[in-house]
Amino acid sequence: MSALQQEYYIPFVANTENKLFLGKDSKTSRRYYHFREFNLADGPMVFLNSYKDENLAVGIHTPKPDLLLDLGLMVIPKEFMVFLRVFGIRGLQLFPAIYIDDDEKWHERLWLVNFFEGLDCLDKEKSEIDYDPEIWEEGDSLIVEKIVFSDALLGAVPEDERLMFKMANVNFPHLYCHQRVVDFIREKNYTDVIFVKASDYRPYMEYQPDFGVN
């Protein structure tokens, strides 16, 4: 078991009626946001509710939460950005973002937590890796059924530089938040975010119908 893994959490949205399924505006949809560094000259990333039209057709209005979440993605308000930018987090780009809500209101002064580099900190001996030599080629991301951190690799990075990170070379990389970041989020009472300790997470648990619902 990894000791450092106990210090990290994965942020999710509960599966409630008001859950926001975050999507990208068509004008920015070609910008893939896993391990890419964006250019300010291309303008901010624009996000919206992927199921806006379907929801409104049946009378469901999805409110904008304080934090916008998707797999490995978080869009945050300015005060959170100010908190993060002082630490020199490795591979992190805080990039301007806009959210267009169900009423067509533009929410600006938001920031995408974008990692253009991942941390190579997987313990390949202790993790459960679905390795099929017939389809896996050198350089492909690993399909990992159970992730265990390598304390040696992760511990070699100063704590301030790994307060948030995405793991390199794994499929569907999640966003990991250190306890210090989770404490900040809870102190601010940001809405519609729940945390699963990294050591407790199991693949696809967030897709269960009652996930995060009390």
Residue pairs with C-beta under 8 A, 6 or more apart in sequence:
1 148
1 199
2 123
2 126
2 148
2 149
2 150
2 151
2 154
2 199
3 151
4 149
4 151
4 154
4 155
5 148
5 149
5 197
5 198
5 199
6 197
6 198
6 199
7 178
7 179
8 149
8 176
8 177
8 178
8 179
8 197
8 198
9 176
9 177
9 179
9 182
9 195
9 196
9 197
9 198
10 174
10 175
10 176
10 177
10 195
10 196
10 198
10 201
11 67
11 69
11 74
11 175
11 177
11 185
11 193
11 194
11 195
12 69
12 193
12 194
12 195
12 196
12 206
12 211
12 212
13 19
13 20
13 65
13 69
13 192
13 193
13 194
13 212
14 192
14 194
14 211
14 212
14 213
15 206
15 207
15 208
15 209
15 210
15 211
15 212
15 213
16 212
16 213
17 60
18 60
18 62
18 63
18 192
19 62
19 192
20 49
20 62
20 64
20 65
20 68
20 69
20 192
21 49
21 50
21 51
21 70
22 47
22 48
22 49
22 50
22 68
22 69
22 70
22 73
22 75
23 47
23 48
23 49
23 50
24 31
24 45
24 46
24 47
24 48
25 46
25 47
25 48
25 100
27 46
28 43
28 44
28 45
28 46
31 38
31 42
31 45
33 45
33 72
33 73
33 112
33 114
34 72
34 115
34 166
34 173
35 115
35 116
35 117
35 118
35 166
35 168
36 114
36 116
37 93
37 114
37 116
38 45
38 93
38 95
38 112
38 114
40 95
40 96
44 95
44 96
44 97
44 98
44 108
45 75
45 95
45 96
45 97
45 98
45 112
46 97
46 98
46 99
46 100
47 68
47 75
47 97
47 98
47 99
47 100
48 99
48 100
48 101
49 55
49 62
49 101
49 102
51 62
52 62
52 102
55 61
55 62
55 102
56 102
61 102
62 102
63 101
64 99
64 101
64 107
65 190
65 191
65 192
65 193
66 77
66 188
66 190
66 191
66 192
66 193
67 74
67 75
67 76
67 77
67 80
67 185
67 190
67 191
67 192
67 193
68 74
68 75
68 76
68 99
68 110
69 75
69 192
69 193
71 172
71 174
72 115
72 166
72 172
72 173
72 174
72 175
73 112
73 113
73 175
74 112
74 113
74 175
75 97
75 99
75 110
75 111
75 112
75 113
76 84
76 110
76 111
76 113
77 109
77 110
77 111
78 109
78 110
78 111
79 188
80 111
80 184
80 185
80 188
80 190
81 94
81 111
83 184
84 92
84 94
84 113
84 163
84 164
84 181
85 94
87 160
87 161
87 163
88 160
88 161
89 160
89 161
89 162
89 163
89 164
89 165
90 117
90 119
90 157
90 161
90 162
90 165
91 115
91 116
91 117
91 118
91 119
91 165
91 166
92 113
92 114
92 115
92 164
93 114
93 115
93 116
94 111
94 112
94 113
94 114
95 111
95 112
95 114
96 110
96 111
96 112
97 110
97 111
97 112
98 106
98 107
98 108
98 110
99 106
99 107
99 110
100 106
100 107
101 107
113 164
113 175
115 164
115 165
115 166
115 175
117 168
118 165
118 166
118 167
118 168
118 169
118 173
119 153
119 154
119 157
119 162
119 165
119 166
119 167
119 168
120 153
120 167
120 168
120 169
121 149
121 150
121 153
121 154
121 157
121 165
121 167
121 168
122 142
122 144
122 147
122 148
122 149
122 150
122 153
122 167
122 168
122 169
122 170
123 148
123 149
123 150
123 151
123 153
124 142
126 148
127 144
127 146
127 147
127 148
128 144
128 145
128 146
129 142
129 143
129 144
129 145
130 143
130 144
130 145
131 142
131 143
136 142
136 143
141 169
141 170
141 171
142 169
142 170
142 171
143 170
143 171
144 170
144 171
145 203
146 202
146 203
147 167
147 170
147 198
147 201
149 198
154 162
159 178
162 178
163 177
163 178
163 180
163 181
164 175
164 176
164 177
164 178
164 181
165 175
165 176
166 173
166 174
166 175
166 176
167 173
167 174
167 176
174 201
176 198
177 185
177 195
182 195
185 193
194 212
196 205
196 206
205 211
206 212
